[in-house]
Amino acid sequence: MNWRSLMWILWPSFLVGAATSATVFAMVDPLDLVLFGAVQLSRQAVYAGGFFLFWLMAALSSALSLFMAPPPRTEEPDDF
């Protein structure tokens, strides 16, 4: 994988992660979330963890799309 492919994966997934994080936390108060029944995290920790989770999910989706895309054609078409 080259740097260009990595940017094709990370930049769009960063934008999706930011938009998803903003949308989710506009509707959910981070202080209402309790992890494993006893652990309560600060707002900043939930915001950061949520953003990175959404970014990771979008990056995996982008990587899967790039992996499944057909390779570019390198041969030149015949001129008729």
FIKOLZA-1660 file (N, C-alpha, C; in steps of 0.1 Angstrom, whole numbers, plus 5000, padded with zeros to 4 digits):
% residues 80
   i   px   py   pz ch aa at
   1 5009 4988 5000  A  M  N
   1 5000 5000 5000  A  M CA
   1 5009 5012 5000  A  M  C
   2 5006 5022 4991  A  N  N
   2 5014 5034 4991  A  N CA
   2 5007 5045 4998  A  N  C
   3 5014 5057 4999  A  W  N
   3 5009 5068 5007  A  W CA
   3 4997 5074 5001  A  W  C
   4 4995 5073 4987  A  R  N
   4 4983 5078 4981  A  R CA
   4 4971 5070 4985  A  R  C
   5 4972 5057 4985  A  S  N
   5 4961 5048 4989  A  S CA
   5 4958 5051 5004  A  S  C
   6 4968 5053 5012  A  L  N
   6 4965 5056 5026  A  L CA
   6 4957 5069 5028  A  L  C
   7 4960 5079 5020  A  M  N
   7 4953 5091 5021  A  M CA
   7 4939 5090 5015  A  M  C
   8 4937 5081 5005  A  W  N
   8 4924 5078 5000  A  W CA
   8 4915 5072 5011  A  W  C
   9 4921 5065 5020  A  I  N
   9 4914 5058 5031  A  I CA
   9 4912 5068 5043  A  I  C
  10 4923 5074 5047  A  L  N
  10 4922 5082 5060  A  L CA
  10 4915 5095 5059  A  L  C
  11 4916 5103 5048  A  W  N
  11 4910 5116 5047  A  W CA
  11 4895 5115 5047  A  W  C
  12 4889 5107 5038  A  P  N
  12 4874 5107 5038  A  P CA
  12 4869 5101 5051  A  P  C
  13 4876 5091 5057  A  S  N
  13 4871 5085 5069  A  S CA
  13 4872 5095 5081  A  S  C
  14 4882 5104 5080  A  F  N
  14 4883 5114 5091  A  F CA
  14 4871 5123 5090  A  F  C
  15 4867 5127 5078  A  L  N
  15 4856 5136 5076  A  L CA
  15 4843 5129 5081  A  L  C
  16 4841 5116 5078  A  V  N
  16 4830 5109 5082  A  V CA
  16 4830 5107 5097  A  V  C
  17 4841 5104 5103  A  G  N
  17 4842 5103 5117  A  G CA
  17 4839 5116 5124  A  G  C
  18 4843 5127 5119  A  A  N
  18 4840 5140 5125  A  A CA
  18 4825 5143 5124  A  A  C
  19 4819 5141 5113  A  A  N
  19 4805 5143 5111  A  A CA
  19 4796 5134 5119  A  A  C
  20 4800 5121 5120  A  T  N
  20 4793 5111 5128  A  T CA
  20 4794 5114 5143  A  T  C
  21 4805 5118 5147  A  S  N
  21 4807 5122 5161  A  S CA
  21 4799 5134 5165  A  S  C
  22 4799 5144 5156  A  A  N
  22 4791 5156 5159  A  A CA
  22 4776 5152 5159  A  A  C
  23 4772 5144 5150  A  T  N
  23 4758 5140 5150  A  T CA
  23 4753 5132 5162  A  T  C
  24 4761 5122 5166  A  V  N
  24 4758 5114 5177  A  V CA
  24 4758 5121 5190  A  V  C
  25 4769 5129 5192  A  F  N
  25 4770 5136 5205  A  F CA
  25 4761 5149 5206  A  F  C
  26 4754 5152 5195  A  A  N
  26 4744 5163 5195  A  A CA
  26 4731 5157 5202  A  A  C
  27 4730 5144 5200  A  M  N
  27 4718 5137 5206  A  M CA
  27 4720 5130 5219  A  M  C
  28 4732 5126 5222  A  V  N
  28 4736 5118 5234  A  V CA
  28 4745 5126 5243  A  V  C
  29 4742 5127 5255  A  D  N
  29 4750 5133 5265  A  D CA
  29 4761 5123 5270  A  D  C
  30 4774 5126 5268  A  P  N
  30 4784 5117 5272  A  P CA
  30 4784 5113 5287  A  P  C
  31 4778 5121 5296  A  L  N
  31 4778 5118 5310  A  L CA
  31 4767 5108 5313  A  L  C
  32 4758 5106 5304  A  D  N
  32 4748 5095 5306  A  D CA
  32 4753 5081 5302  A  D  C
  33 4764 5080 5296  A  L  N
  33 4770 5067 5292  A  L CA
  33 4778 5062 5303  A  L  C
  34 4776 5049 5306  A  V  N
  34 4783 5042 5316  A  V CA
  34 4789 5030 5310  A  V  C
  35 4802 5028 5312  A  L  N
  35 4810 5017 5306  A  L CA
  35 4810 5005 5315  A  L  C
  36 4806 4994 5311  A  F  N
  36 4806 4981 5319  A  F CA
  36 4799 4983 5332  A  F  C
  37 4789 4991 5333  A  G  N
  37 4781 4992 5345  A  G CA
  37 4787 5000 5357  A  G  C
  38 4800 5002 5357  A  A  N
  38 4806 5009 5369  A  A CA
  38 4815 5020 5365  A  A  C
  39 4821 5020 5353  A  V  N
  39 4831 5030 5349  A  V CA
  39 4824 5042 5342  A  V  C
  40 4825 5053 5348  A  Q  N
  40 4820 5065 5342  A  Q CA
  40 4831 5074 5338  A  Q  C
  41 4832 5078 5325  A  L  N
  41 4843 5085 5319  A  L CA
  41 4839 5100 5318  A  L  C
  42 4849 5109 5317  A  S  N
  42 4847 5123 5315  A  S CA
  42 4841 5125 5301  A  S  C
  43 4836 5137 5299  A  R  N
  43 4830 5141 5286  A  R CA
  43 4841 5141 5275  A  R  C
  44 4853 5146 5278  A  Q  N
  44 4864 5146 5268  A  Q CA
  44 4868 5132 5264  A  Q  C
  45 4869 5123 5274  A  A  N
  45 4872 5110 5271  A  A CA
  45 4862 5103 5262  A  A  C
  46 4849 5105 5264  A  V  N
  46 4839 5099 5256  A  V CA
  46 4839 5105 5242  A  V  C
  47 4841 5119 5241  A  Y  N
  47 4841 5125 5228  A  Y CA
  47 4853 5120 5220  A  Y  C
  48 4865 5119 5226  A  A  N
  48 4877 5114 5219  A  A CA
  48 4875 5099 5215  A  A  C
  49 4871 5091 5225  A  G  N
  49 4869 5077 5222  A  G CA
  49 4859 5075 5211  A  G  C
  50 4848 5082 5212  A  G  N
  50 4837 5081 5201  A  G CA
  50 4842 5085 5188  A  G  C
  51 4850 5096 5187  A  F  N
  51 4855 5101 5174  A  F CA
  51 4865 5090 5168  A  F  C
  52 4874 5085 5176  A  F  N
  52 4883 5075 5171  A  F CA
  52 4876 5062 5167  A  F  C
  53 4866 5059 5175  A  L  N
  53 4858 5047 5171  A  L CA
  53 4851 5049 5157  A  L  C
  54 4845 5060 5156  A  F  N
  54 4838 5063 5143  A  F CA
  54 4848 5064 5132  A  F  C
  55 4860 5070 5134  A  W  N
  55 4870 5072 5124  A  W CA
  55 4876 5058 5120  A  W  C
  56 4878 5049 5130  A  L  N
  56 4882 5036 5127  A  L CA
  56 4872 5028 5118  A  L  C
  57 4860 5029 5122  A  M  N
  57 4849 5022 5114  A  M CA
  57 4849 5027 5100  A  M  C
  58 4849 5040 5098  A  A  N
  58 4849 5045 5085  A  A CA
  58 4862 5042 5077  A  A  C
  59 4873 5042 5084  A  A  N
  59 4886 5038 5077  A  A CA
  59 4886 5023 5073  A  A  C
  60 4880 5015 5081  A  L  N
  60 4879 5001 5077  A  L CA
  60 4870 4999 5065  A  L  C
  61 4859 5007 5065  A  S  N
  61 4850 5007 5053  A  S CA
  61 4857 5012 5040  A  S  C
  62 4864 5023 5042  A  S  N
  62 4871 5028 5030  A  S CA
  62 4882 5018 5025  A  S  C
  63 4889 5012 5035  A  A  N
  63 4900 5003 5031  A  A CA
  63 4894 4990 5024  A  A  C
  64 4882 4986 5029  A  L  N
  64 4876 4974 5022  A  L CA
  64 4871 4978 5008  A  L  C
  65 4866 4990 5006  A  S  N
  65 4862 4995 4993  A  S CA
  65 4874 4995 4984  A  S  C
  66 4885 5001 4988  A  L  N
  66 4897 5002 4980  A  L CA
  66 4903 4988 4977  A  L  C
  67 4902 4979 4987  A  F  N
  67 4907 4965 4985  A  F CA
  67 4899 4958 4974  A  F  C
  68 4886 4960 4974  A  M  N
  68 4877 4953 4965  A  M CA
  68 4876 4960 4951  A  M  C
  69 4882 4972 4949  A  A  N
  69 4881 4979 4937  A  A CA
  69 4890 4972 4927  A  A  C
  70 4886 4972 4914  A  P  N
  70 4895 4965 4904  A  P CA
  70 4907 4973 4902  A  P  C
  71 4918 4967 4898  A  P  N
  71 4931 4974 4896  A  P CA
  71 4930 4983 4884  A  P  C
  72 4937 4994 4884  A  P  N
  72 4936 5003 4872  A  P CA
  72 4942 4996 4860  A  P  C
  73 4936 5000 4848  A  R  N
  73 4941 4994 4836  A  R CA
  73 4954 5001 4832  A  R  C
  74 4964 4993 4828  A  T  N
  74 4977 4999 4824  A  T CA
  74 4979 4998 4809  A  T  C
  75 4972 4990 4803  A  E  N
  75 4973 4988 4788  A  E CA
  75 4966 4998 4781  A  E  C
  76 4970 5002 4769  A  E  N
  76 4964 5012 4761  A  E CA
  76 4954 5005 4752  A  E  C
  77 4942 5012 4750  A  P  N
  77 4932 5005 4742  A  P CA
  77 4936 5006 4727  A  P  C
  78 4931 4996 4720  A  D  N
  78 4934 4996 4705  A  D CA
  78 4927 5007 4698  A  D  C
  79 4933 5013 4689  A  D  N
  79 4927 5023 4680  A  D CA
  79 4921 5017 4668  A  D  C
  80 4909 5019 4665  A  F  N
  80 4902 5013 4654  A  F CA
  80 4902 5023 4643  A  F  C
% end
